[in-house]
Amino acid sequence: MMNSHRLESSFFSESKELTMYITGVEWLDKDMQRLRLDLKNVQADKLPQNCLFERAEKKEKGWLLTFIGKQYEEESSHQIWQSDYYDEQGQKYHFNSWSTYSRKWDEETDKYVESPGTFHVEIPLIDYPYDTVYMSPNFTRRVELPAPVVIKIK
């Protein structure tokens, strides 16, 4: 959920040796820094890798968006979207809350439905009246490296 990571911990201060291993990276491609979503038709021209735009429900005071993401670790989720979003004119909005869950309630069967390897994200766009929104992903693709990049720090 952070855009930059810093190693500033007293835990490492007295280490005789310190090595960092990078086993994968997340990229944000330049042409995908802001993505257009058609809320009325639940469509997007582009989405981050392993992300599906599942639902856009019009509410009295805006929209409730649901996305499906891939779990990269068991019982985990991650933030797909940054919290700022924009209308067609470029006006900036902000959401302060979202929810994630790994199983979904099925009203027809009156049971929870498991979807192994995925999680759902619900994002409310409060007081947002438009049928189109522009959202900024935290990443667009993820790459697992075949061999770790090893960096000796000290």
MDAnalysis code that builds the backbone (N, CA, C; Angstrom):
import MDAnalysis as mda
import numpy as np

u = mda.Universe.empty(462, n_residues=154, atom_resindex=np.repeat(np.arange(154), 3), trajectory=True)
u.add_TopologyAttr("name", ["N", "CA", "C"] * 154)
u.add_TopologyAttr("resid", np.arange(1, 155))
u.add_TopologyAttr("resname", ["MET", "MET", "ASN", "SER", "HIS", "ARG", "LEU", "GLU", "SER", "SER", "PHE", "PHE", "SER", "GLU", "SER", "LYS", "GLU", "LEU", "THR", "MET", "TYR", "ILE", "THR", "GLY", "VAL", "GLU", "TRP", "LEU", "ASP", "LYS", "ASP", "MET", "GLN", "ARG", "LEU", "ARG", "LEU", "ASP", "LEU", "LYS", "ASN", "VAL", "GLN", "ALA", "ASP", "LYS", "LEU", "PRO", "GLN", "ASN", "CYS", "LEU", "PHE", "GLU", "ARG", "ALA", "GLU", "LYS", "LYS", "GLU", "LYS", "GLY", "TRP", "LEU", "LEU", "THR", "PHE", "ILE", "GLY", "LYS", "GLN", "TYR", "GLU", "GLU", "GLU", "SER", "SER", "HIS", "GLN", "ILE", "TRP", "GLN", "SER", "ASP", "TYR", "TYR", "ASP", "GLU", "GLN", "GLY", "GLN", "LYS", "TYR", "HIS", "PHE", "ASN", "SER", "TRP", "SER", "THR", "TYR", "SER", "ARG", "LYS", "TRP", "ASP", "GLU", "GLU", "THR", "ASP", "LYS", "TYR", "VAL", "GLU", "SER", "PRO", "GLY", "THR", "PHE", "HIS", "VAL", "GLU", "ILE", "PRO", "LEU", "ILE", "ASP", "TYR", "PRO", "TYR", "ASP", "THR", "VAL", "TYR", "MET", "SER", "PRO", "ASN", "PHE", "THR", "ARG", "ARG", "VAL", "GLU", "LEU", "PRO", "ALA", "PRO", "VAL", "VAL", "ILE", "LYS", "ILE", "LYS"])
u.atoms.positions = np.array([
    [0.808, -1.184, 0.000],
    [0.000, 0.000, 0.000],
    [0.861, 1.262, 0.000],
    [2.184, 1.105, -0.017],
    [3.054, 2.277, -0.004],
    [3.685, 2.428, -1.376],
    [3.923, 3.660, -1.781],
    [4.570, 3.903, -3.059],
    [6.085, 3.812, -2.973],
    [6.648, 3.949, -1.780],
    [8.086, 3.773, -1.606],
    [8.330, 3.031, -0.299],
    [9.414, 2.314, -0.263],
    [9.764, 1.541, 0.922],
    [11.127, 2.023, 1.431],
    [11.252, 2.146, 2.736],
    [12.510, 2.600, 3.337],
    [12.972, 1.590, 4.382],
    [14.268, 1.378, 4.410],
    [14.849, 0.502, 5.420],
    [15.440, 1.390, 6.512],
    [14.621, 1.759, 7.484],
    [15.065, 2.630, 8.575],
    [14.641, 2.003, 9.902],
    [15.243, 0.910, 10.226],
    [14.861, 0.208, 11.435],
    [16.089, -0.014, 12.300],
    [15.947, 0.198, 13.578],
    [17.068, -0.059, 14.492],
    [17.376, -1.565, 14.561],
    [16.447, -2.390, 14.120],
    [16.656, -3.837, 14.103],
    [17.903, -4.198, 13.291],
    [18.160, -3.461, 12.212],
    [19.284, -3.764, 11.337],
    [20.568, -3.018, 11.716],
    [20.516, -2.097, 12.659],
    [21.641, -1.191, 12.919],
    [22.917, -1.900, 13.363],
    [22.822, -2.985, 14.066],
    [24.036, -3.657, 14.551],
    [24.356, -4.921, 13.757],
    [23.739, -5.069, 12.615],
    [24.004, -6.235, 11.767],
    [25.413, -6.173, 11.208],
    [26.091, -7.302, 11.217],
    [27.426, -7.359, 10.618],
    [27.310, -7.502, 9.106],
    [26.276, -8.210, 8.674],
    [26.023, -8.395, 7.245],
    [24.535, -8.166, 7.004],
    [24.237, -7.604, 5.858],
    [22.837, -7.377, 5.507],
    [22.710, -7.512, 3.989],
    [21.837, -8.409, 3.563],
    [21.635, -8.671, 2.140],
    [20.143, -8.595, 1.832],
    [19.809, -7.921, 0.749],
    [18.417, -7.830, 0.320],
    [18.215, -8.764, -0.877],
    [17.111, -9.517, -0.851],
    [16.755, -10.420, -1.932],
    [15.442, -9.936, -2.545],
    [15.475, -9.607, -3.820],
    [14.263, -9.178, -4.525],
    [13.781, -10.357, -5.357],
    [12.600, -10.862, -5.019],
    [12.079, -12.058, -5.688],
    [11.000, -11.742, -6.718],
    [10.513, -10.513, -6.714],
    [9.493, -10.117, -7.681],
    [9.299, -8.616, -7.630],
    [8.672, -8.088, -8.653],
    [8.417, -6.654, -8.720],
    [7.012, -6.398, -9.258],
    [6.459, -5.256, -8.865],
    [5.207, -4.782, -9.437],
    [5.529, -3.530, -10.245],
    [4.997, -3.469, -11.452],
    [5.261, -2.350, -12.357],
    [3.988, -1.549, -12.554],
    [4.161, -0.256, -12.760],
    [3.060, 0.619, -13.156],
    [3.437, 1.185, -14.518],
    [2.835, 0.642, -15.564],
    [3.147, 1.075, -16.918],
    [2.671, 2.508, -17.152],
    [3.478, 3.292, -17.876],
    [3.183, 4.710, -18.092],
    [1.824, 4.933, -18.747],
    [1.448, 4.079, -19.684],
    [0.183, 4.278, -20.396],
    [-1.030, 3.788, -19.602],
    [-0.817, 3.344, -18.367],
    [-1.927, 2.838, -17.557],
    [-1.990, 3.517, -16.183],
    [-1.460, 4.719, -16.081],
    [-1.453, 5.406, -14.792],
    [-2.834, 5.908, -14.387],
    [-3.722, 6.087, -15.344],
    [-5.102, 6.465, -15.057],
    [-5.982, 5.716, -16.056],
    [-6.886, 4.884, -15.546],
    [-7.698, 4.025, -16.400],
    [-9.162, 4.454, -16.379],
    [-9.797, 4.412, -17.545],
    [-11.194, 4.812, -17.699],
    [-12.095, 3.599, -17.471],
    [-13.082, 3.770, -16.589],
    [-14.061, 2.719, -16.312],
    [-15.454, 3.233, -16.652],
    [-16.170, 2.454, -17.435],
    [-17.553, 2.737, -17.788],
    [-18.418, 2.048, -16.737],
    [-18.949, 2.816, -15.808],
    [-19.690, 2.244, -14.683],
    [-21.038, 1.683, -15.118],
    [-21.699, 2.366, -16.016],
    [-23.034, 1.953, -16.462],
    [-23.011, 0.566, -17.110],
    [-21.958, 0.296, -17.899],
    [-21.854, -0.981, -18.618],
    [-20.852, -1.945, -17.998],
    [-20.265, -1.575, -16.863],
    [-19.273, -2.394, -16.151],
    [-18.167, -2.852, -17.111],
    [-17.525, -1.867, -17.721],
    [-16.461, -2.159, -18.679],
    [-15.270, -1.241, -18.440],
    [-14.109, -1.736, -18.828],
    [-12.878, -0.948, -18.767],
    [-12.041, -1.300, -19.980],
    [-11.394, -0.294, -20.562],
    [-10.517, -0.548, -21.706],
    [-9.319, -1.386, -21.279],
    [-8.777, -1.060, -20.101],
    [-7.619, -1.769, -19.558],
    [-7.804, -1.900, -18.055],
    [-7.229, -2.953, -17.496],
    [-7.223, -3.173, -16.051],
    [-5.857, -3.716, -15.650],
    [-5.493, -3.593, -14.386],
    [-4.251, -4.233, -13.936],
    [-4.298, -5.748, -14.164],
    [-3.142, -6.333, -14.302],
    [-3.019, -7.778, -14.490],
    [-3.743, -8.515, -13.363],
    [-4.477, -9.555, -13.714],
    [-5.195, -10.412, -12.764],
    [-6.254, -9.655, -11.962],
    [-6.836, -8.627, -12.569],
    [-7.911, -7.863, -11.939],
    [-9.126, -7.899, -12.857],
    [-10.285, -8.157, -12.291],
    [-11.542, -8.142, -13.040],
    [-12.459, -7.079, -12.456],
    [-13.170, -6.386, -13.304],
    [-14.181, -5.408, -12.910],
    [-15.494, -6.175, -12.847],
    [-15.900, -6.555, -11.645],
    [-17.041, -7.462, -11.485],
    [-18.389, -6.742, -11.493],
    [-18.488, -5.593, -10.797],
    [-19.805, -4.975, -10.646],
    [-19.668, -3.477, -10.379],
    [-20.643, -2.727, -10.874],
    [-20.789, -1.304, -10.548],
    [-22.272, -1.098, -10.269],
    [-22.572, -0.855, -9.025],
    [-23.969, -0.723, -8.610],
    [-24.269, 0.731, -8.274],
    [-25.251, 1.291, -8.982],
    [-25.662, 2.674, -8.728],
    [-26.429, 2.714, -7.417],
    [-25.995, 3.594, -6.537],
    [-26.630, 3.770, -5.235],
    [-27.256, 5.156, -5.175],
    [-28.029, 5.383, -4.125],
    [-28.670, 6.686, -3.958],
    [-27.645, 7.815, -3.917],
    [-26.500, 7.558, -3.278],
    [-25.484, 8.605, -3.120],
    [-24.184, 8.270, -3.837],
    [-24.246, 7.656, -4.999],
    [-23.029, 7.367, -5.743],
    [-23.018, 5.965, -6.313],
    [-21.862, 5.329, -6.238],
    [-21.654, 4.004, -6.818],
    [-20.945, 3.091, -5.820],
    [-21.159, 1.793, -5.976],
    [-20.392, 0.784, -5.253],
    [-19.741, -0.108, -6.309],
    [-18.408, -0.071, -6.361],
    [-17.657, -0.838, -7.357],
    [-17.079, -2.091, -6.714],
    [-17.090, -3.194, -7.458],
    [-16.502, -4.441, -6.980],
    [-15.510, -4.961, -8.010],
    [-14.312, -5.299, -7.529],
    [-13.247, -5.851, -8.355],
    [-12.817, -7.190, -7.765],
    [-12.318, -8.050, -8.608],
    [-11.748, -9.325, -8.165],
    [-10.253, -9.280, -8.460],
    [-9.448, -9.618, -7.459],
    [-7.996, -9.648, -7.623],
    [-7.449, -11.028, -7.309],
    [-6.262, -11.284, -7.766],
    [-5.599, -12.559, -7.501],
    [-4.852, -12.490, -6.176],
    [-5.001, -13.540, -5.367],
    [-4.217, -13.658, -4.134],
    [-2.832, -14.193, -4.511],
    [-1.811, -13.484, -4.075],
    [-0.451, -13.945, -4.345],
    [0.084, -14.781, -3.187],
    [-0.597, -14.700, -2.053],
    [-0.310, -15.554, -0.910],
    [-1.655, -15.994, -0.347],
    [-1.690, -17.132, 0.282],
    [-2.933, -17.650, 0.841],
    [-3.520, -16.679, 1.865],
    [-4.835, -16.476, 1.788],
    [-5.566, -15.602, 2.723],
    [-5.023, -14.178, 2.745],
    [-4.633, -13.674, 1.583],
    [-4.108, -12.307, 1.543],
    [-4.860, -11.481, 0.505],
    [-4.752, -10.202, 0.660],
    [-5.277, -9.275, -0.334],
    [-4.291, -8.123, -0.432],
    [-4.459, -7.291, -1.424],
    [-3.601, -6.133, -1.577],
    [-4.414, -5.011, -2.210],
    [-3.915, -3.822, -2.093],
    [-4.645, -2.683, -2.630],
    [-4.381, -2.579, -4.125],
    [-5.444, -2.649, -4.918],
    [-5.328, -2.573, -6.370],
    [-5.313, -1.118, -6.833],
    [-6.140, -0.281, -6.200],
    [-6.335, 1.095, -6.644],
    [-5.821, 2.108, -5.633],
    [-5.310, 3.230, -6.138],
    [-5.023, 4.370, -5.286],
    [-6.357, 5.008, -4.903],
    [-6.382, 5.785, -3.864],
    [-7.652, 6.290, -3.339],
    [-8.162, 7.553, -4.027],
    [-7.406, 8.131, -4.941],
    [-7.899, 9.265, -5.714],
    [-8.518, 8.768, -7.013],
    [-9.598, 9.405, -7.443],
    [-10.221, 9.098, -8.721],
    [-10.725, 10.398, -9.332],
    [-11.090, 10.353, -10.631],
    [-11.343, 11.576, -11.383],
    [-12.561, 11.419, -12.283],
    [-13.230, 12.547, -12.551],
    [-14.323, 12.534, -13.524],
    [-13.773, 12.906, -14.903],
    [-14.658, 12.974, -15.898],
    [-14.244, 13.262, -17.277],
    [-13.538, 14.616, -17.404],
    [-13.880, 15.590, -16.559],
    [-13.279, 16.917, -16.624],
    [-11.957, 16.994, -15.855],
    [-11.571, 15.911, -15.185],
    [-10.318, 15.878, -14.449],
    [-10.439, 16.303, -12.997],
    [-11.690, 16.535, -12.536],
    [-11.852, 16.894, -11.121],
    [-11.503, 15.693, -10.253],
    [-10.754, 15.967, -9.197],
    [-10.244, 14.917, -8.309],
    [-11.224, 14.644, -7.167],
    [-11.426, 13.361, -6.858],
    [-12.237, 12.892, -5.741],
    [-11.371, 11.934, -4.929],
    [-11.878, 11.508, -3.798],
    [-11.087, 10.641, -2.924],
    [-12.027, 9.697, -2.170],
    [-11.673, 8.422, -2.123],
    [-12.427, 7.517, -1.247],
    [-11.588, 7.207, -0.021],
    [-12.256, 7.121, 1.127],
    [-11.569, 6.922, 2.403],
    [-11.696, 5.499, 2.931],
    [-12.537, 4.703, 2.308],
    [-12.727, 3.350, 2.820],
    [-12.945, 2.386, 1.660],
    [-12.675, 1.138, 1.917],
    [-12.928, 0.047, 0.987],
    [-12.995, -1.217, 1.824],
    [-13.532, -2.264, 1.272],
    [-13.561, -3.526, 2.007],
    [-13.076, -4.642, 1.095],
    [-12.483, -5.643, 1.715],
    [-12.028, -6.815, 0.975],
    [-12.592, -8.060, 1.636],
    [-12.841, -9.065, 0.825],
    [-13.310, -10.343, 1.346],
    [-12.920, -11.444, 0.370],
    [-12.791, -12.657, 0.895],
    [-12.351, -13.767, 0.047],
    [-13.475, -14.726, -0.317],
    [-14.625, -14.574, 0.314],
    [-15.763, -15.400, -0.081],
    [-16.991, -14.514, -0.190],
    [-17.895, -14.913, -1.055],
    [-19.007, -14.066, -1.436],
    [-20.323, -14.730, -1.033],
    [-21.268, -13.908, -0.584],
    [-22.579, -14.404, -0.201],
    [-23.435, -14.592, -1.444],
    [-23.973, -15.787, -1.633],
    [-24.861, -16.083, -2.756],
    [-26.297, -16.063, -2.243],
    [-27.048, -15.075, -2.678],
    [-28.423, -14.910, -2.196],
    [-29.332, -16.046, -2.643],
    [-29.064, -16.632, -3.809],
    [-29.917, -17.721, -4.311],
    [-29.785, -18.983, -3.462],
    [-28.549, -19.334, -3.098],
    [-28.335, -20.553, -2.318],
    [-28.296, -20.274, -0.819],
    [-28.246, -19.002, -0.447],
    [-28.192, -18.594, 0.955],
    [-26.938, -19.159, 1.648],
    [-25.809, -19.153, 0.891],
    [-24.543, -19.678, 1.413],
    [-23.392, -18.822, 0.909],
    [-22.270, -18.939, 1.616],
    [-21.049, -18.318, 1.137],
    [-20.448, -19.169, 0.029],
    [-19.914, -18.505, -0.982],
    [-19.263, -19.183, -2.094],
    [-17.769, -18.879, -2.016],
    [-16.988, -19.918, -1.964],
    [-15.534, -19.768, -1.933],
    [-15.022, -19.535, -3.355],
    [-14.029, -18.699, -3.481],
    [-13.356, -18.535, -4.769],
    [-11.855, -18.567, -4.499],
    [-11.300, -19.780, -4.387],
    [-9.891, -19.945, -4.012],
    [-8.949, -19.159, -4.928],
    [-7.953, -18.542, -4.303],
    [-6.939, -17.829, -5.059],
    [-7.326, -16.412, -5.452],
    [-8.517, -15.964, -5.027],
    [-8.942, -14.608, -5.371],
    [-9.494, -13.894, -4.140],
    [-9.636, -12.586, -4.262],
    [-10.297, -11.787, -3.240],
    [-11.118, -10.716, -3.943],
    [-12.091, -10.176, -3.258],
    [-12.961, -9.134, -3.797],
    [-12.665, -7.820, -3.085],
    [-12.748, -6.728, -3.816],
    [-12.575, -5.392, -3.254],
    [-13.822, -4.583, -3.599],
    [-14.439, -3.994, -2.592],
    [-15.565, -3.094, -2.803],
    [-15.125, -1.671, -2.479],
    [-15.394, -0.766, -3.413],
    [-14.999, 0.636, -3.256],
    [-16.233, 1.512, -3.450],
    [-16.598, 2.287, -2.430],
    [-17.726, 3.211, -2.596],
    [-17.258, 4.552, -3.171],
    [-17.947, 5.017, -4.187],
    [-17.709, 6.352, -4.725],
    [-18.880, 7.214, -4.250],
    [-18.732, 7.798, -3.088],
    [-19.799, 8.559, -2.433],
    [-20.021, 9.893, -3.154],
    [-21.284, 10.238, -3.355],
    [-21.663, 11.507, -4.006],
    [-21.016, 11.660, -5.390],
    [-20.854, 10.563, -6.089],
    [-20.298, 10.607, -7.444],
    [-21.439, 10.309, -8.416],
    [-21.899, 11.302, -9.198],
    [-23.093, 11.126, -10.018],
    [-22.856, 10.613, -11.436],
    [-21.603, 10.517, -11.877],
    [-21.312, 10.250, -13.280],
    [-21.238, 8.756, -13.584],
    [-21.393, 8.419, -14.886],
    [-21.349, 7.027, -15.329],
    [-19.954, 6.570, -15.742],
    [-18.998, 7.493, -15.729],
    [-17.621, 7.179, -16.097],
    [-16.704, 7.685, -14.996],
    [-15.683, 6.916, -14.677],
    [-14.703, 7.332, -13.675],
    [-13.310, 6.945, -14.170],
    [-12.315, 7.721, -13.761],
    [-10.914, 7.418, -14.058],
    [-10.234, 7.068, -12.738],
    [-9.643, 5.875, -12.685],
    [-8.988, 5.412, -11.465],
    [-7.522, 5.115, -11.753],
    [-6.710, 5.230, -10.712],
    [-5.261, 5.019, -10.833],
    [-4.869, 3.739, -10.105],
    [-4.365, 2.756, -10.843],
    [-3.940, 1.514, -10.192],
    [-2.626, 1.696, -9.446],
    [-2.411, 0.877, -8.434],
    [-1.128, 0.867, -7.726],
    [-0.056, 0.147, -8.528],
    [-0.472, -0.747, -9.389],
    [0.443, -1.473, -10.269],
    [-0.364, -1.929, -11.476],
    [0.317, -2.273, -12.549],
    [-0.398, -2.812, -13.703],
    [0.007, -4.250, -14.001],
    [1.178, -4.619, -13.557],
    [1.581, -6.020, -13.754],
    [2.596, -6.412, -12.698],
    [2.656, -7.695, -12.470],
    [3.548, -8.255, -11.453],
    [4.431, -9.294, -12.116],
    [5.705, -9.280, -11.754],
    [6.656, -10.218, -12.340],
    [7.363, -10.950, -11.202],
    [7.274, -12.272, -11.216],
    [8.047, -13.103, -10.293],
    [9.363, -13.427, -10.988],
    [10.466, -13.139, -10.339],
    [11.773, -13.354, -10.948],
    [12.175, -14.829, -10.853],
    [12.781, -15.368, -11.908],
    [13.190, -16.782, -11.867],
    [14.282, -17.037, -10.827],
    [15.116, -16.029, -10.598],
    [16.151, -16.099, -9.557],
    [16.165, -14.743, -8.864],
    [16.311, -14.731, -7.547],
    [16.292, -13.455, -6.827],
    [17.454, -12.541, -7.244],
    [17.203, -11.258, -7.215],
    [18.269, -10.267, -7.361],
    [18.835, -10.091, -5.966],
    [20.129, -10.264, -5.822],
    [20.789, -10.215, -4.523],
    [21.602, -8.938, -4.437],
    [21.309, -8.130, -3.394],
    [22.028, -6.876, -3.186],
    [22.630, -6.901, -1.800],
    [23.950, -6.891, -1.739],
    [24.643, -6.855, -0.450],
    [24.635, -5.398, 0.036],
    [24.006, -5.157, 1.166],
    [23.893, -3.808, 1.692],
    [25.087, -3.484, 2.598],
    [25.440, -4.426, 3.455],
    [26.662, -4.241, 4.258],
    [27.195, -5.589, 4.683],
])
